[in-house]
Amino acid sequence: MSSSNSCSVVLLELGLVAFDGAGNVAASKKFDSALRSYRLLKSGGAPDEVRTFVDSLRSFDSIAVNDASVEIMLRQAGLNTHLMGEEKQQEYQANKPDYIVKAGFAASAQDAMQALRDFAIQLSSSRVKEASERLDLHIVQSINALDELDKIINTVGTRMREWYGLHFPELDNMVQSLVAHAEIISRAGSRDKITKEVLESAGFQDRKLEIILDAAGRSKGGDMTPENLAIVKKLADQVILQSDIRRVLSDHIEAAMEAVAPNVKELLTAAVGARLIAKAGSLARLATLPASTIQVLGAEKALFRALKTGARPPKHGILFQHPLIHSAPKWQRGKIARAIASKVAIAARIDYYRHEGKDAAITEKLNTRLEEIRESTRSPFLKRSARESTSSTSAAKVEGADLVAGAGLAAEDAIEAATGDLAARAGADRERTESALENDGIKWIYVAGEKHAATLNLVPGNSVYGEKLVKQDGDEYRLWDPYRSKLAGAMRKGLKGMPIKHGTKVLYLGASTGTTVSHVSDIVGNAGIVFAVEPAPRVARELIENVASKRKNVVPVLEDARRPQSYFSVFGKVDVVYCDIAQPDQTEIAITNCQAYLKPGGVMLLVVKTRSIDVTMDPKAVVVQEAKKLEKAGFAVEQIINLEPFDKDHGMIYCVFKP
C-alpha cells in the first residue's frame, strides 16, 4: 500500500490533525471547546464538531492513530484504523508544540506551550471538581464529622454533668444518658423546678420518674446562683443541639452508604463501613486494597510496632467495631476479622466497579464461613511459645543485616553511603561550594545572623507556604526552609551540585501543595518548565490555586505517578526528574518515569522514604538497597545524602540516567 493512501491521526489537547505519508497536514480540526471535546474523546465519545474531520479521512485506506479512544471512534465510523507504534507515539508526544503549530492551532511554539499549560490547568481543575463531587468523599466527611461530634458531646456533656452535680448530685446516678441529663437541665434548670411534666417531656415514665422527683426533694446538693445555672443550661442546650445534628448525620450516612456502597454496608453496618472508607481515603482506594490490609486498617501503630519488635501483629483495626468481632471470644476474633475482611474486599470492588446493588451471595458465604469458625474453634488456641516469638524477632534482624551485606557494599561503606553527609560513589570531590550553588540559582542570605538558602521570587510579593520574603540589592528572595523542603535539606547537607538551573525542564513526582515546586519554579525561571505530578485531588487543588495559577512555568498534572503514559500534559524529554512519593515501590515508580521522560545523561533526585518501603529494616540498609535497584536499571549513583535532622529516616539519591 502506498504512503499516499495512508495517514496518521494525532489527538492533541487543542484538536485533531491528520498527517499524510509525506508528513503534510491532510486535515485538521481545532476544538471549539478544547477541554470538553478532548475529555469526551478520551472517554469514548464522539463530539459533533469532529464529524467533518472524520468524513475527510474516508479517502485513506489505512489510518494510524496515537490514541486508543480516537482509534475506536474512527473504527466505529467505518474507517480502517490501527494504533501507531509506541516509538511514533513518543515522537508526537515529544514534539507536541511543533505539531500544534504545524496543524495551525497556534501561531508559534511559545503560544503552543502557553495553550498547553492553560489546558493542563483547566483539565486538572475539572478533575479536582469532579473528585470533590464524588459521594464517597462526602461519606468520609460525614463519618469524620460524626466522630468529632461524639467527642464534643462527651466533653461538653461530662462538664455539664459534673457542674450540675454540685446542685443535684443524685441525678448523676439515676440518669446515664447525657442527652436525657441535658433535657432535664434545659427544661427545668433548678432542681426545685423539676416536675412530672418536665420529666415526661424529657422521656421519663412511671417508676423512674417518681424516683427522680423524690431525689430532687431531698437532695443534699448546694444551691446555684442564677448566673451559674444559666451557664449550665447553655451547656445543656449545646448537648441537645449537637445530639440533634448527630442524629441527622447518622441518618445521612445510612442513606449515603446504601446508595454508594450497599454491599460494604450490608457486611459492616453503615457506620463501620463509612469509617473503613474514610481510613482508606475513598471507596476507590478501598476497592484496590487486599483483604490483609483491610483487616488491620486503623491499627497501623500496633502493626509497625510488631514489625519492628517481632511481637505478635494486630488481628484487627477498625473492624473490631463490628458486632461479630467485638462480641466473639478472643481466640476467634482473628479468624472472624480475616473472614470479614476478605468479603469486604470483594464487596468494595462490586460497589465501586459494578454498581449493581446488593449481592446476597457475599453475606451468605460470610455467614457460612463464620459458622465454620465457631464450630472449629470452640476452645482457645495455645499461645505461641516464647521461643517461637524470639526466633521470629531474630529472623527479622538477620534479614535486615543480610540486606545490608547483600547490597554490594561492605558494612562500613554501606553506613557511610547511607548516613554520610557527602557520600560519592565515584570517589570524586564530595563538596560543592556555596558559591557554586549560587551560580545554580541559589542565593545564601543572612537574616538575624543566621544563614538561609533563598531563591529569587518569580512572583514578587507572593509567599507560597508562609516563607519569609527578603529584599536584597533591589530583588526579592524567598527563604527556603530545609524543614519544609527536602531539596533544601539536601543542599544544607552537602548536595554535590544543583542539577536544576535556569531553563531546566523538570518532571516533579509528588508535587503535593507546591512547597518545593515553587522554589524549583523560581530557579528554572520562565525559560524552564516544571511538570508537577500529584494524584490527590484535594492537594492538587492547593497546588493549582497557590502555585500553578500564578507561575507560568508550572504545569499541573493530576495523575497517578504509576501511570506515566497518562501524562498527556507532559511533552518532550526532561532534564531532571525529582521524585518525592511515599510508596513501597517508590523507586520502581521513579525508574518507570525516567525511562519514559528523562533524557539520557539526565539527573534524577530520588527522595527515599525508608519507612514507606520497610519499617523492619535499618533505614541505612533501605537506602543502599534502593541505590542498587537504580544501578541495575542503568543509573550511575553519584551521591547519597542522609536528610536528618531535617527529615527523619529519609535519604536522597543523586543519580545520572545512562540507559
Secondary structure as GFF3:
##gff-version 3
##sequence-region A 1 659
A	DSSP	three_ten_helix	3	5	.	.	.	ID=ss1
A	DSSP	beta_strand	6	12	.	.	.	ID=ss2
A	DSSP	beta_strand	15	20	.	.	.	ID=ss3
A	DSSP	beta_strand	25	30	.	.	.	ID=ss4
A	DSSP	alpha_helix	34	42	.	.	.	ID=ss5
A	DSSP	three_ten_helix	48	50	.	.	.	ID=ss6
A	DSSP	alpha_helix	51	55	.	.	.	ID=ss7
A	DSSP	beta_strand	62	65	.	.	.	ID=ss8
A	DSSP	alpha_helix	68	76	.	.	.	ID=ss9
A	DSSP	beta_strand	81	83	.	.	.	ID=ss10
A	DSSP	alpha_helix	86	94	.	.	.	ID=ss11
A	DSSP	alpha_helix	96	102	.	.	.	ID=ss12
A	DSSP	alpha_helix	109	132	.	.	.	ID=ss13
A	DSSP	alpha_helix	135	165	.	.	.	ID=ss14
A	DSSP	alpha_helix	171	174	.	.	.	ID=ss15
A	DSSP	alpha_helix	178	188	.	.	.	ID=ss16
A	DSSP	three_ten_helix	191	193	.	.	.	ID=ss17
A	DSSP	alpha_helix	196	201	.	.	.	ID=ss18
A	DSSP	alpha_helix	206	217	.	.	.	ID=ss19
A	DSSP	alpha_helix	226	260	.	.	.	ID=ss20
A	DSSP	alpha_helix	262	268	.	.	.	ID=ss21
A	DSSP	alpha_helix	270	280	.	.	.	ID=ss22
A	DSSP	alpha_helix	283	286	.	.	.	ID=ss23
A	DSSP	alpha_helix	291	296	.	.	.	ID=ss24
A	DSSP	alpha_helix	300	309	.	.	.	ID=ss25
A	DSSP	three_ten_helix	318	321	.	.	.	ID=ss26
A	DSSP	alpha_helix	323	326	.	.	.	ID=ss27
A	DSSP	alpha_helix	330	349	.	.	.	ID=ss28
A	DSSP	pi_helix	350	354	.	.	.	ID=ss29
A	DSSP	alpha_helix	360	376	.	.	.	ID=ss30
A	DSSP	alpha_helix	386	405	.	.	.	ID=ss31
A	DSSP	alpha_helix	411	419	.	.	.	ID=ss32
A	DSSP	beta_strand	423	424	.	.	.	ID=ss33
A	DSSP	alpha_helix	434	439	.	.	.	ID=ss34
A	DSSP	beta_strand	443	447	.	.	.	ID=ss35
A	DSSP	beta_strand	450	456	.	.	.	ID=ss36
A	DSSP	beta_strand	469	472	.	.	.	ID=ss37
A	DSSP	beta_strand	475	480	.	.	.	ID=ss38
A	DSSP	alpha_helix	486	492	.	.	.	ID=ss39
A	DSSP	beta_strand	505	509	.	.	.	ID=ss40
A	DSSP	alpha_helix	515	524	.	.	.	ID=ss41
A	DSSP	beta_strand	529	533	.	.	.	ID=ss42
A	DSSP	alpha_helix	537	543	.	.	.	ID=ss43
A	DSSP	pi_helix	544	548	.	.	.	ID=ss44
A	DSSP	beta_strand	554	557	.	.	.	ID=ss45
A	DSSP	three_ten_helix	564	566	.	.	.	ID=ss46
A	DSSP	beta_strand	574	579	.	.	.	ID=ss47
A	DSSP	alpha_helix	586	597	.	.	.	ID=ss48
A	DSSP	beta_strand	598	609	.	.	.	ID=ss49
A	DSSP	alpha_helix	610	613	.	.	.	ID=ss50
A	DSSP	alpha_helix	619	632	.	.	.	ID=ss51
A	DSSP	beta_strand	635	642	.	.	.	ID=ss52
A	DSSP	beta_strand	650	657	.	.	.	ID=ss53
###
